[in-house]
Amino acid sequence: MTTELRVLDPSEWDRWYGVLELAFGGVPESPEERRLWRDLTECDRSLGAWDGDLCVGTAGAFTFRVTVPGGASVPAAGVTMVSVAGTHRRRGILTSMMRRQLDDLRAAGEALAVLTASEPGIYGRFGYGAAAYGVRATIDTARVRLSVPEGTDEVVLRQADPTESSAVCENVYARLVPTRPGMTARRPGWERLPLIDPPGEREGASPRLCVLAERGGEVVGYAHYAVRSDWSSTAAEGAVDVHQLMGLDPAAEAALWRFLCSVDLTSEVRIRSRPVDDGWQHLVSDARRCFPTVRDLLHVRLVEVGAALEARTYQAPVDVVLEVEDAFCPWNEERWRLTGDGKGASCTRTGDAPDLALSVRELGAAYLGGNSLVSLAGAGRVRELREGALVEASVAFGSPVAPWLPHGF
């Protein structure tokens, strides 16, 4: 490879970001979006691959804290803005950027890296495993009815301006972050992300709308949504697009769902992404007519196996020796003794005989509790070397709440 890899100079951001836009189809983003990502870009954590004066590759990282099983908020690099120019593929540019990035993360003491993948097949070879999933659905509100829990009628709903209500919505979001693995704490500036609403990307929908759920004068939930108008020859057939819905308790969430499913002149509610264990699925009278589909959201990479496994807790006592394969980050290729429970964990190198053998990719996939080690073993990706160790570890790694990522990055 003849290209030069270097940290992004802020003065080069426009050229660098232009390469990313071209790689994702070449459609320029709105000035509003471009300004947001310019402000959020951490140039000292971003890399550019240059062929002379020509930028041919991009990769960045955001400074995040991600909730892990047990509720701890763990530092994690949010890998983002990865692209290689079509004219410079198959030259090792992506591999060199991934290599440099993981080396830098290790040097900085970050034990975790996370990303959302435009093409999930790319990142497994670099040790990332799909760890959190989301459900998409379209509720046929002409045929589906909701059965709401006790207390729903005590929740008062109020229409609000999305921008003016941003602070109270962010407070609700922040209170929910510790309750679900995979959620990221929003640093200053990220509160702008839910408000991005370029007219050119609405595809016929209304501007972004907001409804607040209140109880006793306190905001206990909110929904950001838009409405699409449509008419057949006999009736209105509009749709409600749900961008984000957050409630502090079941009654608050149910009140918001009931509102969205009863918006005038609409016959369906389109859900972009919700947790796979989300309560709305038990409110509806007919889940089949909600047409749910599941897709990957958050991919996890353990940069330092020992530190990462010590950062979370385990829902059952565990004492297991893991033989970890990690060709891309060979410092992780060890036998690790993991002992832990709901109070904490220890993970150290050991010479003891292994109980399970797996790659760092499987550890990433199981890390947030969204994939069981038993399931991965069913695909031949985890090998049990001591009888009983697989079930023991699989139960311990689980989470009572499914991991979920509420927004991309």
SULKAZI-V742377 format. One record per pair of residues at least 4 apart in sequence whose ideal C-beta (glycine too) atoms are under 6 Angstrom apart, sorted by the first residue. I is the first residue (numbers start at 1). GAP is how many residues later the second one is. If there is no record, write none. Layout:
i: (I,I)
gap: (GAP,GAP)
//
This chain:
i: (1,1,3,3,4,5,5,5,8,8,8,8,10,12,13,15,16,16,16,19,19,19,20,20,20,22,23,29,29,30,32,33,36,39,40,45,46,47,47,48,49,49,49,50,51,56,56,57,57,57,58,58,59,59,59,60,60,61,61,62,62,62,64,64,64,65,65,65,66,66,66,67,67,67,67,67,68,68,68,68,68,69,69,69,69,70,70,71,73,74,75,76,76,77,77,77,78,78,79,79,80,84,84,84,88,92,98,102,105,105,105,106,110,111,111,111,111,112,113,113,114,114,115,116,117,117,120,123,123,124,126,127,127,127,127,128,128,128,129,129,129,130,130,130,131,131,131,131,131,131,131,132,132,132,132,132,132,132,132,133,133,133,133,134,134,135,135,135,135,136,137,137,137,138,138,138,139,139,139,140,140,140,141,141,141,141,142,143,144,144,144,144,145,146,146,146,147,148,148,148,149,149,149,151,152,152,152,155,155,155,155,155,156,157,157,157,158,159,160,160,160,162,162,162,163,165,165,166,168,169,170,172,172,173,176,177,177,180,180,181,181,181,181,182,182,182,182,182,186,186,194,194,197,204,205,205,205,206,206,208,208,209,210,211,212,212,213,213,213,213,213,214,215,220,220,221,221,221,221,222,223,223,224,224,225,225,225,226,227,228,228,229,230,230,231,232,236,237,238,238,239,239,239,240,240,240,240,241,242,245,247,247,247,248,250,250,257,260,261,274,275,275,276,277,281,284,297,298,300,300,301,302,302,302,302,304,305,305,305,306,309,309,310,310,313,314,314,314,314,315,316,316,317,318,318,318,319,320,320,320,320,321,321,321,321,321,322,322,323,323,323,324,324,325,326,326,326,332,334,335,335,336,337,337,338,339,340,354,355,355,355,356,357,358,358,362,362,362,365,366,366,366,368,369,369,370,370,371,372,373,373,373,373,374,376,376,377,377,384,384,388,389,390)
gap: (90,91,46,48,46,44,91,95,8,35,38,40,33,4,4,40,32,39,42,36,39,66,38,61,63,4,60,4,5,168,166,163,156,150,149,16,14,12,50,7,7,8,44,5,5,29,32,27,36,40,23,25,23,38,42,20,21,16,18,16,18,347,12,14,120,8,10,120,8,10,118,6,110,111,114,116,4,6,113,243,244,112,243,300,330,242,243,107,112,237,35,36,38,28,33,36,36,331,34,36,329,5,9,10,5,4,28,227,5,8,198,197,193,192,193,196,197,196,188,190,184,186,184,292,6,182,176,5,176,237,202,174,201,233,234,171,173,236,232,235,236,166,169,235,167,169,233,234,236,237,239,50,165,166,236,238,271,272,273,143,161,163,164,139,163,139,141,157,159,157,134,153,155,130,132,153,5,130,151,4,128,149,120,126,127,128,125,146,140,141,142,145,140,112,115,137,136,4,106,110,101,102,105,100,99,102,103,58,60,96,97,100,58,54,56,102,54,52,5,50,52,33,46,48,32,4,45,25,51,53,21,50,74,73,70,6,8,221,224,187,188,218,222,116,186,221,222,223,4,5,30,50,11,24,21,23,36,20,21,16,18,16,14,12,7,10,7,8,39,42,43,5,5,28,32,25,26,31,35,24,22,33,19,20,15,17,18,15,13,10,11,9,7,8,5,5,29,30,27,28,27,29,31,20,23,26,29,29,29,11,5,6,9,4,4,29,23,9,8,4,127,129,126,125,6,6,108,107,64,67,63,6,58,61,62,4,19,27,31,41,29,38,35,37,29,4,26,27,82,83,79,80,24,22,75,78,20,18,35,69,73,14,16,31,33,34,14,34,12,31,34,8,36,34,6,7,34,28,15,15,19,11,11,13,9,7,5,31,30,31,34,33,26,4,24,14,19,20,6,5,7,31,35,29,30,32,33,4,22,9,20,21,24,20,5,6,5,13,5,6,4,4,4)
//
